[in-house]
Amino acid sequence: MNEMAPPPGRGRPGPMVATRRQRTMLTLGVLATILFSLWLFSAILTPFVLAVCIAYFLDPMATRLARFGIPRGLASMVLVLLLLLLGLLAVLLLYPLIIAQIGVLLARLPGYIATINAGLREFLMSLEEAAGPEMVDARLRELIIGQAGAMVSWLGTAATRLIGGGFALFNVFTLAIVTPVVSFYLLRDWPGIMARMESWLPRRSAASLRQLARDMDRVLSAWLRGQLLCCLVLGVFYASGLSLIGLELGLMIGLISGFLSFIPYVGSLTGFALAVLLAIGQWGDWNGVLLVVGVFVLGQIVEAYIIYPRLIGDRVELHAVWVIFALFAGGVAFGFLGVLLAVPIAAAMGVLARHWLRRYLESPLYLDPPRTGI
């Protein structure tokens, strides 16, 4: 007797299909877990995030060395050791110079304040003569002078505390041991880690997610590597230029400008304002200010027409305002850890926004023709 075929819905189960609710819950669960982990472990994540940044930065060089037949582990060790040696060399060379500059600032700060107050008083008196006492009177003049002196004193004290205690922000053991070791292991196993993460992608959306990841990597690598090189070049340029024109604290101001250039426009504007104030305090005339203006104008020309097109180019799709907002938002949310994660998150959000915008422009929500009648 022939067996009857099982009715639909019975017998062997068909392929499992995920529902929309399950996909939504999985996405929200992953995001919630990441945010909760960042909040819970934010105090100890900084060296590990730094290690990830170093491994990401060095991965192309390690890949090239591996193609030449050098084992990936050996190439990773050599690259991390070279980076560590460069960092130690920079500390050994620059830290005594920066400490000396701080000593000069502390010794000359009262004289700088007096010179700036005298120049500001002279300017306000000439303005009072030109505009009349109705516009600028003696009380307003003294108030402005007093506030300017207090502001300059606060800036000088804050700068000395920030630079002098900057290394206290990081644990020496963490910088010297934990971050390089973690960087080595991540760099050595980077291809395997990426392959394992790719194998975890949901099969239904794996192709789209891989393309999004490639777009994020293209944007982030172009911005990160280009911006780091840009900061290095600008720091050397401003430090050399300001020192050559005779500004006593030119080295410190140049390094600050180069470091803060990681935030678009903030580094140059901050360095320019500090250099102008110090030039007035040191020389007390406009000739030194004009020299400072010339250095920064030349630096902006070099950045706009040489550094930026060659090191960054048109591959970067991160707007300066979006980067500034992301850095400040990350700093407010998670401190220094948030600053490290701000640009990668901004790049990812930018790629996702452009992806969804393309889908919207191809969808009936956008293409649906307008109504012609009632």
GUFI-528692 format. One record per residue (C-alpha): residue in one letter; x, y, z. Coordinates in pm, 1 decimal, m for minus. Layout:
BEGIN
{rest: A; x: X; y: Y; z: Z} .
...
***
This chain:
BEGIN
{rest: M; x: 0.0; y: 0.0; z: 0.0} .
{rest: N; x: 143.6; y: 330.0; z: m106.6} .
{rest: E; x: 205.8; y: 587.1; z: 161.8} .
{rest: M; x: 26.7; y: 913.3; z: 119.0} .
{rest: A; x: 232.3; y: 1229.9; z: 90.2} .
{rest: P; x: 215.1; y: 1438.7; z: 404.4} .
{rest: P; x: m16.3; y: 1734.5; z: 379.6} .
{rest: P; x: 133.1; y: 2083.1; z: 353.1} .
{rest: G; x: 264.3; y: 2211.0; z: 682.2} .
{rest: R; x: 335.2; y: 1860.0; z: 818.4} .
{rest: G; x: 625.1; y: 1618.2; z: 785.3} .
{rest: R; x: 969.8; y: 1765.1; z: 717.2} .
{rest: P; x: 994.4; y: 2127.3; z: 832.6} .
{rest: G; x: 1070.1; y: 2384.7; z: 564.9} .
{rest: P; x: 1354.2; y: 2634.1; z: 579.5} .
{rest: M; x: 1343.9; y: 2871.8; z: 872.6} .
{rest: V; x: 1268.6; y: 3231.6; z: 781.0} .
{rest: A; x: 1343.3; y: 3521.0; z: 1013.7} .
{rest: T; x: 1059.3; y: 3763.1; z: 1070.7} .
{rest: R; x: 1090.2; y: 4139.4; z: 1052.4} .
{rest: R; x: 1041.7; y: 4157.8; z: 1427.6} .
{rest: Q; x: 1331.9; y: 3919.1; z: 1488.9} .
{rest: R; x: 1562.1; y: 4123.1; z: 1263.3} .
{rest: T; x: 1460.2; y: 4445.2; z: 1437.7} .
{rest: M; x: 1511.5; y: 4296.1; z: 1782.3} .
{rest: L; x: 1853.5; y: 4159.3; z: 1682.3} .
{rest: T; x: 1965.7; y: 4499.5; z: 1551.0} .
{rest: L; x: 1839.9; y: 4684.5; z: 1857.0} .
{rest: G; x: 1993.4; y: 4424.1; z: 2087.3} .
{rest: V; x: 2336.9; y: 4454.9; z: 1926.8} .
{rest: L; x: 2326.3; y: 4835.2; z: 1942.2} .
{rest: A; x: 2209.0; y: 4831.9; z: 2303.4} .
{rest: T; x: 2485.3; y: 4587.0; z: 2399.2} .
{rest: I; x: 2752.4; y: 4802.6; z: 2234.5} .
{rest: L; x: 2630.4; y: 5123.0; z: 2402.0} .
{rest: F; x: 2597.4; y: 4953.4; z: 2742.5} .
{rest: S; x: 2948.9; y: 4807.0; z: 2710.9} .
{rest: L; x: 3092.1; y: 5147.6; z: 2622.1} .
{rest: W; x: 2921.9; y: 5300.5; z: 2924.0} .
{rest: L; x: 3017.0; y: 5019.5; z: 3162.3} .
{rest: F; x: 3381.2; y: 4976.5; z: 3056.4} .
{rest: S; x: 3459.1; y: 5332.7; z: 2941.7} .
{rest: A; x: 3719.5; y: 5373.7; z: 3218.4} .
{rest: I; x: 3937.5; y: 5088.8; z: 3086.2} .
{rest: L; x: 3862.2; y: 5085.9; z: 2712.8} .
{rest: T; x: 4095.6; y: 5368.7; z: 2609.3} .
{rest: P; x: 4416.5; y: 5158.7; z: 2565.1} .
{rest: F; x: 4223.6; y: 4894.4; z: 2373.2} .
{rest: V; x: 4061.9; y: 5148.3; z: 2141.3} .
{rest: L; x: 4405.4; y: 5304.1; z: 2087.5} .
{rest: A; x: 4536.8; y: 4958.6; z: 2003.4} .
{rest: V; x: 4257.6; y: 4908.0; z: 1748.9} .
{rest: C; x: 4339.9; y: 5245.6; z: 1590.4} .
{rest: I; x: 4709.2; y: 5152.9; z: 1567.8} .
{rest: A; x: 4631.9; y: 4810.8; z: 1417.1} .
{rest: Y; x: 4392.3; y: 4967.3; z: 1166.3} .
{rest: F; x: 4651.4; y: 5230.4; z: 1073.7} .
{rest: L; x: 4933.9; y: 4977.3; z: 1028.9} .
{rest: D; x: 4733.4; y: 4701.4; z: 858.4} .
{rest: P; x: 4807.9; y: 4813.0; z: 496.7} .
{rest: M; x: 5181.8; y: 4816.5; z: 566.8} .
{rest: A; x: 5169.4; y: 4475.7; z: 734.6} .
{rest: T; x: 4975.6; y: 4338.1; z: 437.4} .
{rest: R; x: 5237.9; y: 4470.0; z: 193.5} .
{rest: L; x: 5520.3; y: 4316.5; z: 396.7} .
{rest: A; x: 5334.2; y: 3984.5; z: 407.1} .
{rest: R; x: 5307.3; y: 3990.4; z: 27.4} .
{rest: F; x: 5686.5; y: 4015.5; z: 9.4} .
{rest: G; x: 5711.9; y: 3687.0; z: 198.9} .
{rest: I; x: 5763.5; y: 3823.9; z: 550.8} .
{rest: P; x: 5552.3; y: 3634.9; z: 807.1} .
{rest: R; x: 5257.9; y: 3838.6; z: 929.4} .
{rest: G; x: 5359.9; y: 3799.3; z: 1294.0} .
{rest: L; x: 5715.3; y: 3922.5; z: 1228.9} .
{rest: A; x: 5592.2; y: 4213.8; z: 1018.1} .
{rest: S; x: 5345.1; y: 4310.9; z: 1291.5} .
{rest: M; x: 5613.8; y: 4300.0; z: 1560.4} .
{rest: V; x: 5853.2; y: 4512.4; z: 1354.9} .
{rest: L; x: 5589.0; y: 4775.6; z: 1275.4} .
{rest: V; x: 5467.2; y: 4805.0; z: 1634.2} .
{rest: L; x: 5824.6; y: 4827.4; z: 1766.5} .
{rest: L; x: 5910.9; y: 5095.7; z: 1511.0} .
{rest: L; x: 5604.5; y: 5296.8; z: 1609.1} .
{rest: L; x: 5688.4; y: 5256.4; z: 1977.4} .
{rest: L; x: 6048.2; y: 5365.7; z: 1918.7} .
{rest: L; x: 5931.4; y: 5670.2; z: 1721.5} .
{rest: G; x: 5697.2; y: 5763.3; z: 2005.1} .
{rest: L; x: 5968.8; y: 5725.2; z: 2267.7} .
{rest: L; x: 6212.2; y: 5924.7; z: 2054.8} .
{rest: A; x: 5958.3; y: 6204.1; z: 2014.5} .
{rest: V; x: 5900.6; y: 6209.9; z: 2390.8} .
{rest: L; x: 6274.6; y: 6215.3; z: 2468.5} .
{rest: L; x: 6338.5; y: 6494.6; z: 2219.2} .
{rest: L; x: 6030.5; y: 6710.4; z: 2262.2} .
{rest: Y; x: 5942.7; y: 6677.2; z: 2629.4} .
{rest: P; x: 6252.0; y: 6865.5; z: 2761.5} .
{rest: L; x: 6195.9; y: 7137.6; z: 2501.1} .
{rest: I; x: 5829.5; y: 7170.5; z: 2597.0} .
{rest: I; x: 5918.7; y: 7184.2; z: 2968.2} .
{rest: A; x: 6169.8; y: 7458.6; z: 2888.3} .
{rest: Q; x: 5901.3; y: 7647.3; z: 2694.8} .
{rest: I; x: 5667.3; y: 7617.0; z: 2992.8} .
{rest: G; x: 5938.6; y: 7764.7; z: 3213.1} .
{rest: V; x: 5975.8; y: 8057.4; z: 2971.9} .
{rest: L; x: 5599.4; y: 8110.8; z: 2971.0} .
{rest: L; x: 5579.3; y: 8114.0; z: 3350.4} .
{rest: A; x: 5871.5; y: 8355.3; z: 3374.9} .
{rest: R; x: 5751.0; y: 8591.9; z: 3102.1} .
{rest: L; x: 5374.5; y: 8574.6; z: 3161.4} .
{rest: P; x: 5356.8; y: 8884.9; z: 3389.0} .
{rest: G; x: 5558.8; y: 9083.4; z: 3134.5} .
{rest: Y; x: 5338.1; y: 8958.6; z: 2850.7} .
{rest: I; x: 5026.3; y: 9065.6; z: 3039.2} .
{rest: A; x: 5169.6; y: 9409.4; z: 3110.5} .
{rest: T; x: 5270.1; y: 9463.2; z: 2748.3} .
{rest: I; x: 4930.1; y: 9346.5; z: 2618.9} .
{rest: N; x: 4750.7; y: 9572.8; z: 2868.5} .
{rest: A; x: 4964.3; y: 9869.9; z: 2764.6} .
{rest: G; x: 4898.5; y: 9809.9; z: 2396.0} .
{rest: L; x: 4527.3; y: 9762.1; z: 2458.0} .
{rest: R; x: 4510.4; y: 10080.0; z: 2668.3} .
{rest: E; x: 4681.9; y: 10277.2; z: 2393.1} .
{rest: F; x: 4443.8; y: 10137.1; z: 2133.1} .
{rest: L; x: 4134.9; y: 10216.1; z: 2343.6} .
{rest: M; x: 4256.2; y: 10569.0; z: 2416.1} .
{rest: S; x: 4303.8; y: 10634.6; z: 2045.1} .
{rest: L; x: 3959.4; y: 10485.8; z: 1985.5} .
{rest: E; x: 3815.6; y: 10713.5; z: 2253.8} .
{rest: E; x: 3971.9; y: 11015.7; z: 2089.4} .
{rest: A; x: 3832.6; y: 10914.2; z: 1751.6} .
{rest: A; x: 3481.6; y: 10807.4; z: 1860.8} .
{rest: G; x: 3436.6; y: 11036.1; z: 2158.2} .
{rest: P; x: 3380.2; y: 10964.0; z: 2527.8} .
{rest: E; x: 3017.7; y: 10876.9; z: 2458.2} .
{rest: M; x: 3129.2; y: 10552.7; z: 2290.6} .
{rest: V; x: 3434.3; y: 10459.5; z: 2501.5} .
{rest: D; x: 3473.3; y: 10607.6; z: 2848.6} .
{rest: A; x: 3742.6; y: 10552.4; z: 3111.8} .
{rest: R; x: 3545.6; y: 10292.3; z: 3310.0} .
{rest: L; x: 3476.5; y: 10080.7; z: 3000.8} .
{rest: R; x: 3842.3; y: 10109.2; z: 2899.6} .
{rest: E; x: 3969.6; y: 9989.1; z: 3237.0} .
{rest: L; x: 3710.7; y: 9709.5; z: 3244.6} .
{rest: I; x: 3822.4; y: 9582.2; z: 2903.3} .
{rest: I; x: 4189.3; y: 9601.1; z: 2999.8} .
{rest: G; x: 4130.6; y: 9417.7; z: 3326.6} .
{rest: Q; x: 3929.0; y: 9142.7; z: 3161.7} .
{rest: A; x: 4188.1; y: 9101.7; z: 2883.8} .
{rest: G; x: 4466.7; y: 9066.6; z: 3139.1} .
{rest: A; x: 4270.2; y: 8810.7; z: 3338.1} .
{rest: M; x: 4192.8; y: 8615.2; z: 3021.3} .
{rest: V; x: 4557.0; y: 8607.0; z: 2911.6} .
{rest: S; x: 4665.4; y: 8499.2; z: 3260.0} .
{rest: W; x: 4406.6; y: 8220.5; z: 3263.4} .
{rest: L; x: 4512.2; y: 8101.7; z: 2916.2} .
{rest: G; x: 4876.8; y: 8089.6; z: 3017.5} .
{rest: T; x: 4806.1; y: 7903.4; z: 3342.2} .
{rest: A; x: 4570.3; y: 7659.6; z: 3169.6} .
{rest: A; x: 4823.5; y: 7591.0; z: 2893.9} .
{rest: T; x: 5101.2; y: 7515.7; z: 3142.6} .
{rest: R; x: 4877.0; y: 7282.4; z: 3342.7} .
{rest: L; x: 4750.9; y: 7106.8; z: 3030.9} .
{rest: I; x: 5093.5; y: 7052.0; z: 2876.0} .
{rest: G; x: 5283.0; y: 6993.1; z: 3196.8} .
{rest: G; x: 5028.1; y: 6742.4; z: 3323.4} .
{rest: G; x: 4930.3; y: 6599.3; z: 2987.2} .
{rest: F; x: 5125.5; y: 6282.0; z: 3042.0} .
{rest: A; x: 4948.6; y: 6234.9; z: 3374.1} .
{rest: L; x: 4625.1; y: 6185.1; z: 3179.6} .
{rest: F; x: 4755.8; y: 5849.8; z: 3063.7} .
{rest: N; x: 4894.2; y: 5572.2; z: 3274.1} .
{rest: V; x: 5257.9; y: 5516.3; z: 3180.8} .
{rest: F; x: 5220.6; y: 5141.7; z: 3215.0} .
{rest: T; x: 4920.4; y: 5147.1; z: 2981.2} .
{rest: L; x: 5097.7; y: 5349.0; z: 2713.2} .
{rest: A; x: 5425.6; y: 5160.8; z: 2732.7} .
{rest: I; x: 5306.3; y: 4802.5; z: 2776.3} .
{rest: V; x: 4936.9; y: 4729.9; z: 2729.7} .
{rest: T; x: 4866.3; y: 4930.6; z: 2412.8} .
{rest: P; x: 5168.7; y: 4802.7; z: 2212.1} .
{rest: V; x: 5105.0; y: 4440.7; z: 2315.5} .
{rest: V; x: 4736.8; y: 4455.3; z: 2225.3} .
{rest: S; x: 4825.9; y: 4636.2; z: 1901.8} .
{rest: F; x: 5065.8; y: 4356.1; z: 1805.5} .
{rest: Y; x: 4810.2; y: 4080.5; z: 1860.3} .
{rest: L; x: 4536.6; y: 4271.1; z: 1677.3} .
{rest: L; x: 4766.1; y: 4354.6; z: 1385.5} .
{rest: R; x: 4893.2; y: 3996.7; z: 1359.2} .
{rest: D; x: 4542.8; y: 3849.4; z: 1358.8} .
{rest: W; x: 4368.0; y: 4132.7; z: 1171.7} .
{rest: P; x: 4279.3; y: 3933.0; z: 854.5} .
{rest: G; x: 4146.1; y: 3644.7; z: 1063.6} .
{rest: I; x: 3944.4; y: 3880.7; z: 1284.3} .
{rest: M; x: 3789.6; y: 4047.0; z: 980.1} .
{rest: A; x: 3710.9; y: 3708.5; z: 822.2} .
{rest: R; x: 3551.2; y: 3581.7; z: 1144.1} .
{rest: M; x: 3338.2; y: 3895.3; z: 1177.2} .
{rest: E; x: 3232.9; y: 3862.0; z: 812.7} .
{rest: S; x: 3126.1; y: 3501.1; z: 875.3} .
{rest: W; x: 2889.7; y: 3624.9; z: 1146.4} .
{rest: L; x: 2697.3; y: 3853.6; z: 909.6} .
{rest: P; x: 2336.9; y: 3746.9; z: 842.1} .
{rest: R; x: 2338.0; y: 3562.9; z: 509.6} .
{rest: R; x: 2034.7; y: 3752.5; z: 382.5} .
{rest: S; x: 2212.8; y: 4090.3; z: 402.7} .
{rest: A; x: 2578.3; y: 3982.1; z: 385.5} .
{rest: A; x: 2645.9; y: 4132.8; z: 41.6} .
{rest: S; x: 2493.9; y: 4471.0; z: 132.9} .
{rest: L; x: 2673.5; y: 4480.3; z: 467.9} .
{rest: R; x: 3006.7; y: 4394.5; z: 305.5} .
{rest: Q; x: 2961.0; y: 4680.8; z: 59.6} .
{rest: L; x: 2872.2; y: 4919.4; z: 341.3} .
{rest: A; x: 3181.1; y: 4804.8; z: 533.8} .
{rest: R; x: 3401.4; y: 4866.8; z: 228.8} .
{rest: D; x: 3254.3; y: 5216.2; z: 189.4} .
{rest: M; x: 3312.1; y: 5289.9; z: 557.4} .
{rest: D; x: 3671.1; y: 5164.3; z: 535.5} .
{rest: R; x: 3737.4; y: 5377.0; z: 227.6} .
{rest: V; x: 3604.7; y: 5695.1; z: 389.7} .
{rest: L; x: 3759.4; y: 5632.3; z: 731.2} .
{rest: S; x: 4102.5; y: 5525.7; z: 607.5} .
{rest: A; x: 4127.8; y: 5821.2; z: 370.0} .
{rest: W; x: 4030.6; y: 6068.4; z: 641.6} .
{rest: L; x: 4220.4; y: 5914.6; z: 933.3} .
{rest: R; x: 4553.0; y: 5847.7; z: 764.2} .
{rest: G; x: 4541.9; y: 6172.2; z: 568.6} .
{rest: Q; x: 4446.1; y: 6379.7; z: 871.4} .
{rest: L; x: 4719.2; y: 6229.6; z: 1089.9} .
{rest: L; x: 4982.3; y: 6306.4; z: 827.6} .
{rest: C; x: 4833.6; y: 6652.8; z: 785.8} .
{rest: C; x: 4860.0; y: 6716.9; z: 1162.3} .
{rest: L; x: 5223.2; y: 6602.2; z: 1162.2} .
{rest: V; x: 5320.8; y: 6820.7; z: 866.5} .
{rest: L; x: 5136.8; y: 7127.8; z: 999.6} .
{rest: G; x: 5283.0; y: 7084.2; z: 1347.8} .
{rest: V; x: 5637.9; y: 7074.0; z: 1208.6} .
{rest: F; x: 5566.4; y: 7367.8; z: 975.2} .
{rest: Y; x: 5412.4; y: 7596.9; z: 1238.2} .
{rest: A; x: 5670.4; y: 7508.0; z: 1503.9} .
{rest: S; x: 5957.7; y: 7574.2; z: 1261.1} .
{rest: G; x: 5804.9; y: 7890.2; z: 1114.8} .
{rest: L; x: 5718.4; y: 8051.2; z: 1449.3} .
{rest: S; x: 6059.7; y: 7962.4; z: 1590.8} .
{rest: L; x: 6236.2; y: 8109.3; z: 1288.1} .
{rest: I; x: 6061.2; y: 8447.0; z: 1322.1} .
{rest: G; x: 6181.0; y: 8460.7; z: 1683.7} .
{rest: L; x: 5864.2; y: 8386.2; z: 1879.8} .
{rest: E; x: 5988.1; y: 8260.3; z: 2215.8} .
{rest: L; x: 5712.1; y: 8001.9; z: 2254.9} .
{rest: G; x: 5691.0; y: 7917.1; z: 1885.8} .
{rest: L; x: 5768.4; y: 7548.3; z: 1933.7} .
{rest: M; x: 5487.5; y: 7497.1; z: 2183.8} .
{rest: I; x: 5233.6; y: 7698.7; z: 1983.7} .
{rest: G; x: 5326.0; y: 7516.3; z: 1662.7} .
{rest: L; x: 5284.3; y: 7173.9; z: 1822.4} .
{rest: I; x: 4950.4; y: 7276.0; z: 1972.3} .
{rest: S; x: 4832.8; y: 7400.4; z: 1632.4} .
{rest: G; x: 4938.7; y: 7080.3; z: 1460.6} .
{rest: F; x: 4780.2; y: 6855.1; z: 1723.0} .
{rest: L; x: 4450.1; y: 7044.6; z: 1724.1} .
{rest: S; x: 4439.4; y: 7038.7; z: 1343.0} .
{rest: F; x: 4280.8; y: 6697.1; z: 1390.5} .
{rest: I; x: 3966.4; y: 6908.8; z: 1443.7} .
{rest: P; x: 3915.8; y: 7101.4; z: 1116.6} .
{rest: Y; x: 3993.8; y: 7474.3; z: 1145.6} .
{rest: V; x: 4014.4; y: 7460.9; z: 1527.2} .
{rest: G; x: 4389.4; y: 7396.4; z: 1537.4} .
{rest: S; x: 4484.7; y: 7677.8; z: 1302.6} .
{rest: L; x: 4249.9; y: 7931.8; z: 1463.9} .
{rest: T; x: 4360.0; y: 7840.5; z: 1816.6} .
{rest: G; x: 4728.3; y: 7852.8; z: 1727.9} .
{rest: F; x: 4682.5; y: 8180.0; z: 1541.6} .
{rest: A; x: 4506.6; y: 8349.3; z: 1834.9} .
{rest: L; x: 4765.9; y: 8229.7; z: 2086.6} .
{rest: A; x: 5056.9; y: 8326.7; z: 1861.4} .
{rest: V; x: 4916.1; y: 8677.1; z: 1805.8} .
{rest: L; x: 4871.8; y: 8732.2; z: 2180.0} .
{rest: L; x: 5223.6; y: 8609.8; z: 2252.5} .
{rest: A; x: 5366.2; y: 8823.5; z: 1970.6} .
{rest: I; x: 5201.4; y: 9133.2; z: 2118.3} .
{rest: G; x: 5326.7; y: 9041.2; z: 2464.3} .
{rest: Q; x: 5681.3; y: 8973.9; z: 2342.2} .
{rest: W; x: 5739.4; y: 9257.0; z: 2093.6} .
{rest: G; x: 5467.4; y: 9507.0; z: 2179.7} .
{rest: D; x: 5426.2; y: 9624.5; z: 1818.5} .
{rest: W; x: 5252.6; y: 9517.5; z: 1500.1} .
{rest: N; x: 5564.4; y: 9398.0; z: 1316.9} .
{rest: G; x: 5575.0; y: 9073.6; z: 1511.4} .
{rest: V; x: 5200.8; y: 9026.2; z: 1463.3} .
{rest: L; x: 5244.9; y: 9064.5; z: 1087.1} .
{rest: L; x: 5515.8; y: 8798.0; z: 1091.1} .
{rest: V; x: 5283.3; y: 8561.1; z: 1277.8} .
{rest: V; x: 5003.7; y: 8636.0; z: 1032.0} .
{rest: G; x: 5241.0; y: 8559.5; z: 745.0} .
{rest: V; x: 5335.5; y: 8220.3; z: 892.9} .
{rest: F; x: 4973.9; y: 8114.8; z: 939.3} .
{rest: V; x: 4863.0; y: 8245.1; z: 600.5} .
{rest: L; x: 5144.3; y: 8048.9; z: 437.3} .
{rest: G; x: 5046.6; y: 7744.8; z: 643.0} .
{rest: Q; x: 4686.6; y: 7768.9; z: 525.3} .
{rest: I; x: 4802.6; y: 7795.8; z: 163.3} .
{rest: V; x: 5024.3; y: 7489.7; z: 203.6} .
{rest: E; x: 4740.2; y: 7297.9; z: 370.2} .
{rest: A; x: 4475.9; y: 7394.8; z: 114.3} .
{rest: Y; x: 4677.2; y: 7352.5; z: m206.3} .
{rest: I; x: 4947.1; y: 7094.4; z: m120.3} .
{rest: I; x: 4877.8; y: 6888.9; z: 192.6} .
{rest: Y; x: 4502.2; y: 6838.1; z: 166.2} .
{rest: P; x: 4483.9; y: 6751.0; z: m207.9} .
{rest: R; x: 4781.3; y: 6512.4; z: m191.1} .
{rest: L; x: 4719.4; y: 6343.1; z: 143.8} .
{rest: I; x: 4339.3; y: 6342.3; z: 163.7} .
{rest: G; x: 4194.1; y: 6439.3; z: m174.5} .
{rest: D; x: 3835.4; y: 6386.1; z: m282.9} .
{rest: R; x: 3795.3; y: 6042.7; z: m125.2} .
{rest: V; x: 3687.4; y: 6189.8; z: 205.3} .
{rest: E; x: 3312.8; y: 6231.5; z: 240.8} .
{rest: L; x: 3311.9; y: 6370.8; z: 594.3} .
{rest: H; x: 3207.3; y: 6733.8; z: 615.3} .
{rest: A; x: 3409.8; y: 6948.6; z: 853.3} .
{rest: V; x: 3101.3; y: 7053.8; z: 1052.6} .
{rest: W; x: 2997.8; y: 6688.9; z: 1096.1} .
{rest: V; x: 3348.0; y: 6596.6; z: 1217.1} .
{rest: I; x: 3357.6; y: 6886.0; z: 1466.6} .
{rest: F; x: 3013.1; y: 6796.5; z: 1601.3} .
{rest: A; x: 3105.5; y: 6427.4; z: 1630.0} .
{rest: L; x: 3429.1; y: 6502.5; z: 1818.8} .
{rest: F; x: 3259.4; y: 6732.2; z: 2068.2} .
{rest: A; x: 2960.1; y: 6500.0; z: 2111.4} .
{rest: G; x: 3190.3; y: 6201.2; z: 2168.8} .
{rest: G; x: 3397.2; y: 6396.1; z: 2417.6} .
{rest: V; x: 3089.3; y: 6501.7; z: 2613.7} .
{rest: A; x: 2945.4; y: 6148.5; z: 2613.7} .
{rest: F; x: 3254.1; y: 5934.7; z: 2685.2} .
{rest: G; x: 3550.2; y: 6170.8; z: 2736.5} .
{rest: F; x: 3875.9; y: 6085.0; z: 2561.0} .
{rest: L; x: 3733.1; y: 5746.5; z: 2460.2} .
{rest: G; x: 3447.4; y: 5923.9; z: 2284.8} .
{rest: V; x: 3693.4; y: 6143.8; z: 2095.0} .
{rest: L; x: 3872.5; y: 5831.0; z: 1970.0} .
{rest: L; x: 3545.4; y: 5672.4; z: 1857.5} .
{rest: A; x: 3384.7; y: 5989.0; z: 1720.1} .
{rest: V; x: 3529.5; y: 5984.6; z: 1368.9} .
{rest: P; x: 3470.5; y: 5611.2; z: 1302.1} .
{rest: I; x: 3110.6; y: 5644.9; z: 1420.5} .
{rest: A; x: 3064.6; y: 5962.8; z: 1213.9} .
{rest: A; x: 3203.8; y: 5786.4; z: 906.1} .
{rest: A; x: 2973.2; y: 5488.0; z: 959.8} .
{rest: M; x: 2668.7; y: 5708.1; z: 1008.2} .
{rest: G; x: 2757.7; y: 5909.1; z: 698.2} .
{rest: V; x: 2785.7; y: 5594.8; z: 484.1} .
{rest: L; x: 2456.1; y: 5459.8; z: 620.7} .
{rest: A; x: 2283.0; y: 5793.3; z: 560.6} .
{rest: R; x: 2402.1; y: 5804.1; z: 198.3} .
{rest: H; x: 2297.9; y: 5439.6; z: 150.3} .
{rest: W; x: 1946.1; y: 5504.5; z: 276.1} .
{rest: L; x: 1926.7; y: 5827.9; z: 77.0} .
{rest: R; x: 2007.7; y: 5635.7; z: m241.5} .
{rest: R; x: 1739.4; y: 5380.1; z: m157.5} .
{rest: Y; x: 1489.4; y: 5659.6; z: m91.5} .
{rest: L; x: 1566.5; y: 5831.2; z: m423.9} .
{rest: E; x: 1506.8; y: 5498.9; z: m603.6} .
{rest: S; x: 1187.0; y: 5417.5; z: m415.5} .
{rest: P; x: 822.4; y: 5500.8; z: m493.7} .
{rest: L; x: 823.5; y: 5736.6; z: m195.5} .
{rest: Y; x: 1035.9; y: 5972.2; z: m406.7} .
{rest: L; x: 946.9; y: 5864.6; z: m762.5} .
{rest: D; x: 569.1; y: 5853.1; z: m715.0} .
{rest: P; x: 434.6; y: 6111.3; z: m966.3} .
{rest: P; x: 236.6; y: 6404.7; z: m829.7} .
{rest: R; x: m137.3; y: 6401.6; z: m851.3} .
{rest: T; x: m284.3; y: 6592.3; z: m1145.0} .
{rest: G; x: m641.6; y: 6606.5; z: m1028.4} .
{rest: I; x: m865.5; y: 6566.6; z: m730.9} .
***
